[in-house]
Amino acid sequence: MLNTLAILFINIYQVLPKRRSYGVCKFEPTCSEYAKHCFQQFSFLKALKLTRDRLHRCDANLPKEIDKPPNP
């Protein structure tokens, strides 16, 4: 239930217009795609932790890198 709600919020976030004045996403896949995958694969708390950790590593000024979600 919570995972479904989180995915719904991520989908809404992804369709909203975004202001790109602060740079582009450093990671591939984007943080929102990464979070969506985590909420599809893991429990709510584990997905929340993985997403939080990913957002803490984000720095658009560094070179791009691939950072796929872990396998369950």
All heavy atoms as a GROMACS GRO file, in nm:
protein
  594
    1MET      N    1   0.082  -0.119   0.000
    1MET     CA    2   0.000   0.000   0.000
    1MET      C    3   0.087   0.126   0.000
    1MET      O    4   0.067   0.213  -0.083
    1MET     CB    5  -0.093  -0.004   0.122
    1MET     CG    6  -0.164   0.123   0.150
    1MET     SD    7  -0.306   0.139   0.044
    1MET     CE    8  -0.374   0.286   0.106
    2LEU      N    9   0.183   0.135   0.092
    2LEU     CA   10   0.271   0.252   0.096
    2LEU      C   11   0.359   0.259  -0.029
    2LEU      O   12   0.384   0.368  -0.081
    2LEU     CB   13   0.358   0.251   0.222
    2LEU     CG   14   0.285   0.281   0.352
    2LEU    CD1   15   0.379   0.265   0.470
    2LEU    CD2   16   0.225   0.419   0.351
    3ASN      N   17   0.403   0.142  -0.076
    3ASN     CA   18   0.486   0.140  -0.197
    3ASN      C   19   0.406   0.192  -0.316
    3ASN      O   20   0.459   0.269  -0.397
    3ASN     CB   21   0.538   0.000  -0.224
    3ASN     CG   22   0.649  -0.039  -0.130
    3ASN    OD1   23   0.662   0.017  -0.022
    3ASN    ND2   24   0.730  -0.134  -0.170
    4THR      N   25   0.282   0.151  -0.327
    4THR     CA   26   0.196   0.196  -0.437
    4THR      C   27   0.176   0.347  -0.431
    4THR      O   28   0.183   0.416  -0.534
    4THR     CB   29   0.060   0.124  -0.432
    4THR    OG1   30   0.083  -0.017  -0.433
    4THR    CG2   31  -0.028   0.164  -0.548
    5LEU      N   32   0.156   0.399  -0.312
    5LEU     CA   33   0.140   0.543  -0.294
    5LEU      C   34   0.269   0.617  -0.332
    5LEU      O   35   0.264   0.721  -0.399
    5LEU     CB   36   0.100   0.572  -0.149
    5LEU     CG   37   0.056   0.713  -0.116
    5LEU    CD1   38  -0.064   0.754  -0.202
    5LEU    CD2   39   0.020   0.722   0.031
    6ALA      N   40   0.383   0.565  -0.289
    6ALA     CA   41   0.511   0.627  -0.323
    6ALA      C   42   0.531   0.629  -0.475
    6ALA      O   43   0.574   0.731  -0.531
    6ALA     CB   44   0.625   0.552  -0.255
    7ILE      N   45   0.499   0.519  -0.541
    7ILE     CA   46   0.514   0.513  -0.687
    7ILE      C   47   0.420   0.613  -0.755
    7ILE      O   48   0.457   0.678  -0.852
    7ILE     CB   49   0.492   0.369  -0.737
    7ILE    CG1   50   0.607   0.280  -0.689
    7ILE    CG2   51   0.479   0.364  -0.889
    7ILE    CD1   52   0.584   0.132  -0.708
    8LEU      N   53   0.300   0.627  -0.702
    8LEU     CA   54   0.206   0.726  -0.756
    8LEU      C   55   0.264   0.867  -0.746
    8LEU      O   56   0.260   0.944  -0.843
    8LEU     CB   57   0.072   0.718  -0.681
    8LEU     CG   58  -0.030   0.825  -0.719
    8LEU    CD1   59  -0.078   0.806  -0.862
    8LEU    CD2   60  -0.147   0.821  -0.622
    9PHE      N   61   0.320   0.902  -0.631
    9PHE     CA   62   0.381   1.034  -0.614
    9PHE      C   63   0.500   1.054  -0.708
    9PHE      O   64   0.520   1.162  -0.762
    9PHE     CB   65   0.423   1.058  -0.469
    9PHE     CG   66   0.308   1.087  -0.378
    9PHE    CD1   67   0.294   1.020  -0.258
    9PHE    CD2   68   0.213   1.183  -0.409
    9PHE    CE1   69   0.189   1.046  -0.173
    9PHE    CE2   70   0.106   1.211  -0.324
    9PHE     CZ   71   0.095   1.142  -0.206
   10ILE      N   72   0.580   0.949  -0.728
   10ILE     CA   73   0.693   0.959  -0.821
   10ILE      C   74   0.643   0.981  -0.963
   10ILE      O   75   0.697   1.065  -1.037
   10ILE     CB   76   0.781   0.833  -0.812
   10ILE    CG1   77   0.851   0.826  -0.676
   10ILE    CG2   78   0.885   0.831  -0.925
   10ILE    CD1   79   0.916   0.693  -0.646
   11ASN      N   80   0.537   0.909  -1.003
   11ASN     CA   81   0.482   0.928  -1.137
   11ASN      C   82   0.430   1.070  -1.156
   11ASN      O   83   0.450   1.131  -1.262
   11ASN     CB   84   0.369   0.827  -1.163
   11ASN     CG   85   0.421   0.688  -1.184
   11ASN    OD1   86   0.535   0.667  -1.224
   11ASN    ND2   87   0.338   0.590  -1.154
   12ILE      N   88   0.365   1.124  -1.055
   12ILE     CA   89   0.318   1.263  -1.063
   12ILE      C   90   0.436   1.358  -1.075
   12ILE      O   91   0.437   1.450  -1.158
   12ILE     CB   92   0.229   1.298  -0.941
   12ILE    CG1   93   0.099   1.219  -0.947
   12ILE    CG2   94   0.204   1.448  -0.934
   12ILE    CD1   95   0.016   1.225  -0.820
   13TYR      N   96   0.539   1.336  -0.995
   13TYR     CA   97   0.659   1.420  -1.001
   13TYR      C   98   0.722   1.416  -1.141
   13TYR      O   99   0.765   1.519  -1.193
   13TYR     CB  100   0.761   1.373  -0.896
   13TYR     CG  101   0.898   1.431  -0.917
   13TYR    CD1  102   0.928   1.560  -0.876
   13TYR    CD2  103   0.998   1.357  -0.979
   13TYR    CE1  104   1.053   1.614  -0.896
   13TYR    CE2  105   1.123   1.411  -1.000
   13TYR     CZ  106   1.150   1.539  -0.959
   13TYR     OH  107   1.275   1.592  -0.980
   14GLN      N  108   0.723   1.299  -1.202
   14GLN     CA  109   0.787   1.285  -1.332
   14GLN      C  110   0.713   1.357  -1.444
   14GLN      O  111   0.775   1.394  -1.542
   14GLN     CB  112   0.803   1.136  -1.367
   14GLN     CG  113   0.909   1.068  -1.285
   14GLN     CD  114   0.922   0.920  -1.315
   14GLN    OE1  115   0.825   0.853  -1.349
   14GLN    NE2  116   1.042   0.868  -1.303
   15VAL      N  117   0.583   1.376  -1.432
   15VAL     CA  118   0.510   1.445  -1.538
   15VAL      C  119   0.499   1.595  -1.516
   15VAL      O  120   0.461   1.668  -1.608
   15VAL     CB  121   0.368   1.385  -1.560
   15VAL    CG1  122   0.377   1.241  -1.604
   15VAL    CG2  123   0.281   1.401  -1.440
   16LEU      N  124   0.532   1.642  -1.398
   16LEU     CA  125   0.528   1.786  -1.371
   16LEU      C  126   0.641   1.856  -1.447
   16LEU      O  127   0.751   1.802  -1.458
   16LEU     CB  128   0.542   1.815  -1.222
   16LEU     CG  129   0.426   1.772  -1.133
   16LEU    CD1  130   0.461   1.795  -0.987
   16LEU    CD2  131   0.300   1.846  -1.171
   17PRO      N  132   0.615   1.977  -1.497
   17PRO     CA  133   0.723   2.052  -1.562
   17PRO      C  134   0.832   2.084  -1.460
   17PRO      O  135   0.804   2.115  -1.344
   17PRO     CB  136   0.656   2.179  -1.611
   17PRO     CG  137   0.513   2.172  -1.572
   17PRO     CD  138   0.490   2.047  -1.494
   18LYS      N  139   0.955   2.073  -1.504
   18LYS     CA  140   1.068   2.096  -1.414
   18LYS      C  141   1.150   2.216  -1.460
   18LYS      O  142   1.166   2.239  -1.579
   18LYS     CB  143   1.156   1.972  -1.408
   18LYS     CG  144   1.083   1.855  -1.350
   18LYS     CD  145   1.164   1.729  -1.358
   18LYS     CE  146   1.085   1.610  -1.316
   18LYS     NZ  147   0.967   1.583  -1.392
   19ARG      N  148   1.205   2.285  -1.366
   19ARG     CA  149   1.296   2.395  -1.397
   19ARG      C  150   1.437   2.339  -1.392
   19ARG      O  151   1.479   2.285  -1.292
   19ARG     CB  152   1.278   2.508  -1.297
   19ARG     CG  153   1.140   2.570  -1.308
   19ARG     CD  154   1.117   2.673  -1.205
   19ARG     NE  155   1.220   2.775  -1.214
   19ARG     CZ  156   1.233   2.873  -1.128
   19ARG    NH1  157   1.149   2.884  -1.029
   19ARG    NH2  158   1.329   2.961  -1.140
   20ARG      N  159   1.510   2.351  -1.499
   20ARG     CA  160   1.643   2.293  -1.510
   20ARG      C  161   1.754   2.396  -1.487
   20ARG      O  162   1.858   2.390  -1.548
   20ARG     CB  163   1.661   2.232  -1.650
   20ARG     CG  164   1.570   2.117  -1.678
   20ARG     CD  165   1.627   1.994  -1.614
   20ARG     NE  166   1.547   1.880  -1.653
   20ARG     CZ  167   1.543   1.768  -1.588
   20ARG    NH1  168   1.612   1.755  -1.478
   20ARG    NH2  169   1.471   1.668  -1.628
   21SER      N  170   1.732   2.489  -1.398
   21SER     CA  171   1.832   2.594  -1.376
   21SER      C  172   1.949   2.548  -1.291
   21SER      O  173   2.050   2.615  -1.282
   21SER     CB  174   1.765   2.714  -1.310
   21SER     OG  175   1.711   2.676  -1.185
   22TYR      N  176   1.940   2.430  -1.230
   22TYR     CA  177   2.044   2.387  -1.139
   22TYR      C  178   2.130   2.274  -1.195
   22TYR      O  179   2.212   2.216  -1.126
   22TYR     CB  180   1.983   2.341  -1.006
   22TYR     CG  181   1.871   2.240  -1.024
   22TYR    CD1  182   1.898   2.106  -1.034
   22TYR    CD2  183   1.740   2.283  -1.033
   22TYR    CE1  184   1.796   2.015  -1.052
   22TYR    CE2  185   1.638   2.192  -1.050
   22TYR     CZ  186   1.667   2.058  -1.060
   22TYR     OH  187   1.566   1.969  -1.079
   23GLY      N  188   2.116   2.238  -1.320
   23GLY     CA  189   2.198   2.133  -1.378
   23GLY      C  190   2.117   2.012  -1.417
   23GLY      O  191   1.995   2.014  -1.413
   24VAL      N  192   2.185   1.908  -1.455
   24VAL     CA  193   2.119   1.786  -1.498
   24VAL      C  194   2.153   1.673  -1.402
   24VAL      O  195   2.247   1.683  -1.324
   24VAL     CB  196   2.160   1.748  -1.642
   24VAL    CG1  197   2.113   1.853  -1.741
   24VAL    CG2  198   2.310   1.730  -1.651
   25CYS      N  199   2.077   1.566  -1.412
   25CYS     CA  200   2.099   1.454  -1.321
   25CYS      C  201   2.234   1.390  -1.347
   25CYS      O  202   2.272   1.364  -1.461
   25CYS     CB  203   1.987   1.351  -1.338
   25CYS     SG  204   1.991   1.224  -1.211
   26LYS      N  205   2.305   1.363  -1.241
   26LYS     CA  206   2.437   1.300  -1.251
   26LYS      C  207   2.426   1.152  -1.281
   26LYS      O  208   2.515   1.094  -1.344
   26LYS     CB  209   2.510   1.320  -1.118
   26LYS     CG  210   2.632   1.237  -1.103
   26LYS     CD  211   2.683   1.237  -0.962
   26LYS     CE  212   2.786   1.127  -0.952
   26LYS     NZ  213   2.877   1.137  -0.848
   27PHE      N  214   2.321   1.090  -1.240
   27PHE     CA  215   2.310   0.945  -1.247
   27PHE      C  216   2.226   0.898  -1.366
   27PHE      O  217   2.140   0.968  -1.415
   27PHE     CB  218   2.246   0.889  -1.119
   27PHE     CG  219   2.331   0.906  -0.997
   27PHE    CD1  220   2.292   0.991  -0.898
   27PHE    CD2  221   2.449   0.835  -0.982
   27PHE    CE1  222   2.368   1.006  -0.783
   27PHE    CE2  223   2.526   0.850  -0.869
   27PHE     CZ  224   2.486   0.936  -0.769
   28GLU      N  225   2.254   0.778  -1.406
   28GLU     CA  226   2.172   0.705  -1.503
   28GLU      C  227   2.140   0.572  -1.439
   28GLU      O  228   2.232   0.499  -1.403
   28GLU     CB  229   2.250   0.684  -1.633
   28GLU     CG  230   2.173   0.613  -1.740
   28GLU     CD  231   2.050   0.689  -1.786
   28GLU    OE1  232   2.053   0.812  -1.796
   28GLU    OE2  233   1.950   0.621  -1.809
   29PRO      N  234   2.017   0.535  -1.414
   29PRO     CA  235   1.892   0.607  -1.440
   29PRO      C  236   1.876   0.725  -1.346
   29PRO      O  237   1.945   0.736  -1.246
   29PRO     CB  238   1.786   0.501  -1.413
   29PRO     CG  239   1.846   0.410  -1.313
   29PRO     CD  240   1.993   0.407  -1.346
   30THR      N  241   1.781   0.811  -1.377
   30THR     CA  242   1.756   0.929  -1.293
   30THR      C  243   1.715   0.886  -1.153
   30THR      O  244   1.674   0.771  -1.131
   30THR     CB  245   1.645   1.016  -1.353
   30THR    OG1  246   1.524   0.940  -1.355
   30THR    CG2  247   1.680   1.064  -1.493
   31CYS      N  248   1.723   0.976  -1.060
   31CYS     CA  249   1.688   0.944  -0.922
   31CYS      C  250   1.542   0.900  -0.908
   31CYS      O  251   1.511   0.811  -0.830
   31CYS     CB  252   1.716   1.064  -0.832
   31CYS     SG  253   1.893   1.097  -0.813
   32SER      N  254   1.453   0.962  -0.985
   32SER     CA  255   1.312   0.922  -0.973
   32SER      C  256   1.289   0.782  -1.030
   32SER      O  257   1.211   0.704  -0.973
   32SER     CB  258   1.221   1.024  -1.041
   32SER     OG  259   1.253   1.040  -1.176
   33GLU      N  260   1.358   0.746  -1.138
   33GLU     CA  261   1.346   0.610  -1.192
   33GLU      C  262   1.406   0.508  -1.094
   33GLU      O  263   1.353   0.400  -1.074
   33GLU     CB  264   1.414   0.599  -1.328
   33GLU     CG  265   1.334   0.657  -1.441
   33GLU     CD  266   1.202   0.586  -1.463
   33GLU    OE1  267   1.194   0.462  -1.445
   33GLU    OE2  268   1.105   0.655  -1.497
   34TYR      N  269   1.518   0.545  -1.035
   34TYR     CA  270   1.583   0.460  -0.934
   34TYR      C  271   1.488   0.437  -0.817
   34TYR      O  272   1.468   0.323  -0.773
   34TYR     CB  273   1.711   0.530  -0.887
   34TYR     CG  274   1.790   0.456  -0.781
   34TYR    CD1  275   1.898   0.376  -0.818
   34TYR    CD2  276   1.763   0.469  -0.645
   34TYR    CE1  277   1.974   0.310  -0.722
   34TYR    CE2  278   1.837   0.404  -0.550
   34TYR     CZ  279   1.943   0.325  -0.588
   34TYR     OH  280   2.017   0.260  -0.493
   35ALA      N  281   1.426   0.544  -0.768
   35ALA     CA  282   1.334   0.533  -0.655
   35ALA      C  283   1.214   0.446  -0.691
   35ALA      O  284   1.172   0.360  -0.612
   35ALA     CB  285   1.288   0.672  -0.612
   36LYS      N  286   1.160   0.467  -0.810
   36LYS     CA  287   1.044   0.388  -0.852
   36LYS      C  288   1.080   0.240  -0.855
   36LYS      O  289   1.004   0.156  -0.807
   36LYS     CB  290   0.997   0.433  -0.990
   36LYS     CG  291   0.863   0.373  -1.028
   36LYS     CD  292   0.817   0.400  -1.170
   36LYS     CE  293   0.826   0.541  -1.215
   36LYS     NZ  294   0.766   0.560  -1.350
   37HIS      N  295   1.196   0.207  -0.910
   37HIS     CA  296   1.240   0.068  -0.914
   37HIS      C  297   1.254   0.011  -0.772
   37HIS      O  298   1.211  -0.101  -0.745
   37HIS     CB  299   1.372   0.056  -0.989
   37HIS     CG  300   1.426  -0.082  -0.994
   37HIS    ND1  301   1.376  -0.178  -1.079
   37HIS    CD2  302   1.522  -0.142  -0.921
   37HIS    CE1  303   1.442  -0.292  -1.059
   37HIS    NE2  304   1.531  -0.272  -0.964
   38CYS      N  305   1.311   0.088  -0.682
   38CYS     CA  306   1.328   0.041  -0.544
   38CYS      C  307   1.193   0.014  -0.478
   38CYS      O  308   1.176  -0.088  -0.410
   38CYS     CB  309   1.406   0.144  -0.462
   38CYS     SG  310   1.581   0.151  -0.504
   39PHE      N  311   1.096   0.103  -0.498
   39PHE     CA  312   0.964   0.082  -0.438
   39PHE      C  313   0.890  -0.034  -0.501
   39PHE      O  314   0.804  -0.094  -0.439
   39PHE     CB  315   0.880   0.210  -0.443
   39PHE     CG  316   0.921   0.311  -0.340
   39PHE    CD1  317   0.992   0.424  -0.375
   39PHE    CD2  318   0.890   0.291  -0.206
   39PHE    CE1  319   1.031   0.516  -0.279
   39PHE    CE2  320   0.929   0.382  -0.108
   39PHE     CZ  321   1.000   0.496  -0.145
   40GLN      N  322   0.924  -0.070  -0.624
   40GLN     CA  323   0.864  -0.187  -0.688
   40GLN      C  324   0.926  -0.316  -0.638
   40GLN      O  325   0.861  -0.420  -0.637
   40GLN     CB  326   0.880  -0.179  -0.840
   40GLN     CG  327   0.796  -0.071  -0.904
   40GLN     CD  328   0.832  -0.047  -1.049
   40GLN    OE1  329   0.940  -0.084  -1.096
   40GLN    NE2  330   0.743   0.019  -1.121
   41GLN      N  331   1.053  -0.313  -0.596
   41GLN     CA  332   1.127  -0.434  -0.564
   41GLN      C  333   1.142  -0.463  -0.415
   41GLN      O  334   1.162  -0.578  -0.377
   41GLN     CB  335   1.267  -0.428  -0.626
   41GLN     CG  336   1.266  -0.418  -0.777
   41GLN     CD  337   1.209  -0.543  -0.841
   41GLN    OE1  338   1.234  -0.653  -0.796
   41GLN    NE2  339   1.130  -0.524  -0.945
   42PHE      N  340   1.139  -0.360  -0.331
   42PHE     CA  341   1.173  -0.377  -0.190
   42PHE      C  342   1.059  -0.330  -0.099
   42PHE      O  343   0.966  -0.265  -0.144
   42PHE     CB  344   1.300  -0.297  -0.156
   42PHE     CG  345   1.421  -0.339  -0.235
   42PHE    CD1  346   1.468  -0.261  -0.338
   42PHE    CD2  347   1.486  -0.458  -0.206
   42PHE    CE1  348   1.579  -0.298  -0.411
   42PHE    CE2  349   1.597  -0.496  -0.279
   42PHE     CZ  350   1.644  -0.416  -0.382
   43SER      N  351   1.074  -0.360   0.028
   43SER     CA  352   0.978  -0.310   0.127
   43SER      C  353   0.986  -0.157   0.131
   43SER      O  354   1.085  -0.097   0.087
   43SER     CB  355   1.010  -0.366   0.265
   43SER     OG  356   1.130  -0.310   0.314
   44PHE      N  357   0.884  -0.095   0.186
   44PHE     CA  358   0.877   0.050   0.189
   44PHE      C  359   0.999   0.110   0.259
   44PHE      O  360   1.062   0.203   0.207
   44PHE     CB  361   0.749   0.098   0.257
   44PHE     CG  362   0.737   0.247   0.264
   44PHE    CD1  363   0.698   0.320   0.154
   44PHE    CD2  364   0.766   0.315   0.382
   44PHE    CE1  365   0.688   0.458   0.158
   44PHE    CE2  366   0.756   0.452   0.388
   44PHE     CZ  367   0.717   0.524   0.276
   45LEU      N  368   1.034   0.059   0.376
   45LEU     CA  369   1.146   0.117   0.452
   45LEU      C  370   1.279   0.099   0.382
   45LEU      O  371   1.361   0.190   0.380
   45LEU     CB  372   1.149   0.058   0.593
   45LEU     CG  373   1.034   0.101   0.684
   45LEU    CD1  374   1.044   0.032   0.820
   45LEU    CD2  375   1.030   0.252   0.701
   46LYS      N  376   1.303  -0.018   0.324
   46LYS     CA  377   1.429  -0.040   0.253
   46LYS      C  378   1.435   0.050   0.129
   46LYS      O  379   1.539   0.109   0.101
   46LYS     CB  380   1.445  -0.186   0.213
   46LYS     CG  381   1.576  -0.209   0.141
   46LYS     CD  382   1.613  -0.353   0.129
   46LYS     CE  383   1.746  -0.360   0.056
   46LYS     NZ  384   1.818  -0.477   0.081
   47ALA      N  385   1.325   0.061   0.055
   47ALA     CA  386   1.322   0.147  -0.063
   47ALA      C  387   1.344   0.292  -0.025
   47ALA      O  388   1.416   0.366  -0.094
   47ALA     CB  389   1.189   0.130  -0.136
   48LEU      N  390   1.286   0.334   0.084
   48LEU     CA  391   1.304   0.471   0.132
   48LEU      C  392   1.450   0.497   0.167
   48LEU      O  393   1.506   0.601   0.131
   48LEU     CB  394   1.214   0.494   0.254
   48LEU     CG  395   1.194   0.637   0.298
   48LEU    CD1  396   1.125   0.719   0.190
   48LEU    CD2  397   1.110   0.639   0.426
   49LYS      N  398   1.514   0.403   0.234
   49LYS     CA  399   1.656   0.418   0.269
   49LYS      C  400   1.744   0.422   0.145
   49LYS      O  401   1.833   0.507   0.134
   49LYS     CB  402   1.700   0.303   0.361
   49LYS     CG  403   1.846   0.313   0.399
   49LYS     CD  404   1.894   0.188   0.471
   49LYS     CE  405   2.040   0.192   0.508
   49LYS     NZ  406   2.130   0.238   0.407
   50LEU      N  407   1.720   0.332   0.050
   50LEU     CA  408   1.799   0.332  -0.074
   50LEU      C  409   1.782   0.462  -0.151
   50LEU      O  410   1.880   0.519  -0.202
   50LEU     CB  411   1.758   0.213  -0.162
   50LEU     CG  412   1.799   0.076  -0.113
   50LEU    CD1  413   1.729  -0.033  -0.193
   50LEU    CD2  414   1.950   0.058  -0.121
   51THR      N  415   1.660   0.512  -0.157
   51THR     CA  416   1.634   0.637  -0.228
   51THR      C  417   1.700   0.755  -0.156
   51THR      O  418   1.763   0.840  -0.220
   51THR     CB  419   1.482   0.661  -0.238
   51THR    OG1  420   1.424   0.550  -0.308
   51THR    CG2  421   1.451   0.790  -0.309
   52ARG      N  422   1.690   0.758  -0.025
   52ARG     CA  423   1.754   0.865   0.053
   52ARG      C  424   1.905   0.865   0.032
   52ARG      O  425   1.966   0.969   0.008
   52ARG     CB  426   1.721   0.849   0.202
   52ARG     CG  427   1.783   0.958   0.288
   52ARG     CD  428   1.800   0.917   0.431
   52ARG     NE  429   1.895   0.807   0.438
   52ARG     CZ  430   1.903   0.721   0.538
   52ARG    NH1  431   1.818   0.729   0.638
   52ARG    NH2  432   1.993   0.626   0.539
   53ASP      N  433   1.965   0.747   0.037
   53ASP     CA  434   2.109   0.737   0.018
   53ASP      C  435   2.151   0.784  -0.121
   53ASP      O  436   2.253   0.851  -0.138
   53ASP     CB  437   2.156   0.593   0.040
   53ASP     CG  438   2.143   0.550   0.186
   53ASP    OD1  439   2.121   0.636   0.274
   53ASP    OD2  440   2.154   0.428   0.211
   54ARG      N  441   2.070   0.750  -0.221
   54ARG     CA  442   2.099   0.792  -0.358
   54ARG      C  443   2.093   0.944  -0.370
   54ARG      O  444   2.180   1.006  -0.430
   54ARG     CB  445   2.000   0.725  -0.453
   54ARG     CG  446   1.995   0.780  -0.594
   54ARG     CD  447   2.115   0.736  -0.676
   54ARG     NE  448   2.105   0.783  -0.811
   54ARG     CZ  449   2.058   0.714  -0.914
   54ARG    NH1  450   2.018   0.591  -0.897
   54ARG    NH2  451   2.054   0.766  -1.033
   55LEU      N  452   1.991   1.005  -0.313
   55LEU     CA  453   1.978   1.150  -0.320
   55LEU      C  454   2.092   1.221  -0.247
   55LEU      O  455   2.136   1.328  -0.290
   55LEU     CB  456   1.843   1.193  -0.262
   55LEU     CG  457   1.722   1.154  -0.346
   55LEU    CD1  458   1.593   1.184  -0.270
   55LEU    CD2  459   1.723   1.223  -0.480
   56HIS      N  460   2.144   1.160  -0.143
   56HIS     CA  461   2.258   1.220  -0.071
   56HIS      C  462   2.386   1.215  -0.153
   56HIS      O  463   2.474   1.297  -0.132
   56HIS     CB  464   2.277   1.149   0.063
   56HIS     CG  465   2.181   1.193   0.167
   56HIS    ND1  466   2.218   1.257   0.282
   56HIS    CD2  467   2.046   1.184   0.174
   56HIS    CE1  468   2.113   1.286   0.354
   56HIS    NE2  469   2.006   1.241   0.290
   57ARG      N  470   2.397   1.120  -0.245
   57ARG     CA  471   2.516   1.110  -0.329
   57ARG      C  472   2.509   1.201  -0.451
   57ARG      O  473   2.608   1.216  -0.524
   57ARG     CB  474   2.534   0.965  -0.379
   57ARG     CG  475   2.566   0.866  -0.272
   57ARG     CD  476   2.612   0.734  -0.329
   57ARG     NE  477   2.524   0.678  -0.430
   57ARG     CZ  478   2.424   0.592  -0.408
   57ARG    NH1  479   2.398   0.554  -0.284
   57ARG    NH2  480   2.352   0.544  -0.507
   58CYS      N  481   2.394   1.261  -0.475
   58CYS     CA  482   2.373   1.339  -0.597
   58CYS      C  483   2.450   1.471  -0.592
   58CYS      O  484   2.441   1.546  -0.495
   58CYS     CB  485   2.225   1.366  -0.616
   58CYS     SG  486   2.190   1.444  -0.774
   59ASP      N  487   2.525   1.496  -0.697
   59ASP     CA  488   2.594   1.624  -0.716
   59ASP      C  489   2.605   1.644  -0.866
   59ASP      O  490   2.688   1.580  -0.932
   59ASP     CB  491   2.731   1.624  -0.650
   59ASP     CG  492   2.802   1.757  -0.663
   59ASP    OD1  493   2.753   1.845  -0.738
   59ASP    OD2  494   2.907   1.775  -0.600
   60ALA      N  495   2.523   1.731  -0.922
   60ALA     CA  496   2.516   1.749  -1.067
   60ALA      C  497   2.645   1.802  -1.126
   60ALA      O  498   2.666   1.794  -1.246
   60ALA     CB  499   2.400   1.842  -1.102
   61ASN      N  500   2.736   1.854  -1.044
   61ASN     CA  501   2.861   1.909  -1.096
   61ASN      C  502   2.967   1.802  -1.120
   61ASN      O  503   3.070   1.831  -1.180
   61ASN     CB  504   2.915   2.015  -1.000
   61ASN     CG  505   2.822   2.134  -0.992
   61ASN    OD1  506   2.765   2.175  -1.091
   61ASN    ND2  507   2.804   2.186  -0.873
   62LEU      N  508   2.943   1.682  -1.074
   62LEU     CA  509   3.039   1.573  -1.096
   62LEU      C  510   3.006   1.502  -1.226
   62LEU      O  511   2.895   1.514  -1.278
   62LEU     CB  512   3.034   1.475  -0.978
   62LEU     CG  513   3.077   1.532  -0.843
   62LEU    CD1  514   3.055   1.429  -0.734
   62LEU    CD2  515   3.222   1.575  -0.848
   63PRO      N  516   3.101   1.424  -1.281
   63PRO     CA  517   3.073   1.352  -1.406
   63PRO      C  518   2.959   1.252  -1.390
   63PRO      O  519   2.936   1.199  -1.281
   63PRO     CB  520   3.203   1.278  -1.436
   63PRO     CG  521   3.305   1.335  -1.345
   63PRO     CD  522   3.235   1.403  -1.233
   64LYS      N  523   2.891   1.225  -1.500
   64LYS     CA  524   2.782   1.127  -1.500
   64LYS      C  525   2.834   0.989  -1.465
   64LYS      O  526   2.947   0.956  -1.496
   64LYS     CB  527   2.717   1.120  -1.638
   64LYS     CG  528   2.598   1.208  -1.656
   64LYS     CD  529   2.518   1.155  -1.773
   64LYS     CE  530   2.390   1.226  -1.795
   64LYS     NZ  531   2.296   1.227  -1.689
   65GLU      N  532   2.751   0.910  -1.400
   65GLU     CA  533   2.787   0.772  -1.371
   65GLU      C  534   2.662   0.686  -1.369
   65GLU      O  535   2.551   0.734  -1.347
   65GLU     CB  536   2.863   0.759  -1.240
   65GLU     CG  537   2.782   0.785  -1.116
   65GLU     CD  538   2.863   0.767  -0.989
   65GLU    OE1  539   2.947   0.855  -0.962
   65GLU    OE2  540   2.842   0.667  -0.919
   66ILE      N  541   2.681   0.558  -1.394
   66ILE     CA  542   2.571   0.463  -1.391
   66ILE      C  543   2.561   0.408  -1.249
   66ILE      O  544   2.661   0.365  -1.192
   66ILE     CB  545   2.594   0.349  -1.493
   66ILE    CG1  546   2.591   0.409  -1.634
   66ILE    CG2  547   2.489   0.241  -1.477
   66ILE    CD1  548   2.623   0.311  -1.742
   67ASP      N  549   2.443   0.412  -1.195
   67ASP     CA  550   2.418   0.364  -1.058
   67ASP      C  551   2.283   0.295  -1.056
   67ASP      O  552   2.181   0.356  -1.032
   67ASP     CB  553   2.419   0.484  -0.962
   67ASP     CG  554   2.398   0.441  -0.818
   67ASP    OD1  555   2.438   0.329  -0.782
   67ASP    OD2  556   2.342   0.520  -0.741
   68LYS      N  557   2.284   0.168  -1.088
   68LYS     CA  558   2.160   0.091  -1.094
   68LYS      C  559   2.117   0.048  -0.954
   68LYS      O  560   2.201   0.026  -0.867
   68LYS     CB  561   2.178  -0.032  -1.181
   68LYS     CG  562   2.204   0.004  -1.325
   68LYS     CD  563   2.213  -0.118  -1.412
   68LYS     CE  564   2.238  -0.075  -1.555
   68LYS     NZ  565   2.252  -0.185  -1.645
   69PRO      N  566   1.987   0.032  -0.934
   69PRO     CA  567   1.938  -0.017  -0.804
   69PRO      C  568   1.988  -0.159  -0.779
   69PRO      O  569   2.012  -0.235  -0.873
   69PRO     CB  570   1.786  -0.017  -0.820
   69PRO     CG  571   1.757   0.069  -0.937
   69PRO     CD  572   1.878   0.063  -1.024
   70PRO      N  573   2.005  -0.195  -0.653
   70PRO     CA  574   2.050  -0.331  -0.623
   70PRO      C  575   1.942  -0.434  -0.658
   70PRO      O  576   1.823  -0.400  -0.666
   70PRO     CB  577   2.074  -0.329  -0.472
   70PRO     CG  578   1.992  -0.215  -0.422
   70PRO     CD  579   1.983  -0.115  -0.533
   71ASN      N  580   1.982  -0.556  -0.681
   71ASN     CA  581   1.886  -0.663  -0.706
   71ASN      C  582   1.830  -0.711  -0.574
   71ASN      O  583   1.900  -0.715  -0.474
   71ASN     CB  584   1.954  -0.778  -0.780
   71ASN     CG  585   1.991  -0.740  -0.920
   71ASN    OD1  586   1.919  -0.667  -0.987
   71ASN    ND2  587   2.104  -0.788  -0.968
   72PRO      N  588   1.703  -0.751  -0.574
   72PRO     CA  589   1.642  -0.800  -0.448
   72PRO      C  590   1.704  -0.930  -0.402
   72PRO      O  591   1.763  -1.003  -0.470
   72PRO     CB  592   1.496  -0.819  -0.482
   72PRO     CG  593   1.479  -0.792  -0.626
   72PRO     CD  594   1.608  -0.748  -0.682
   0.00000   0.00000   0.00000
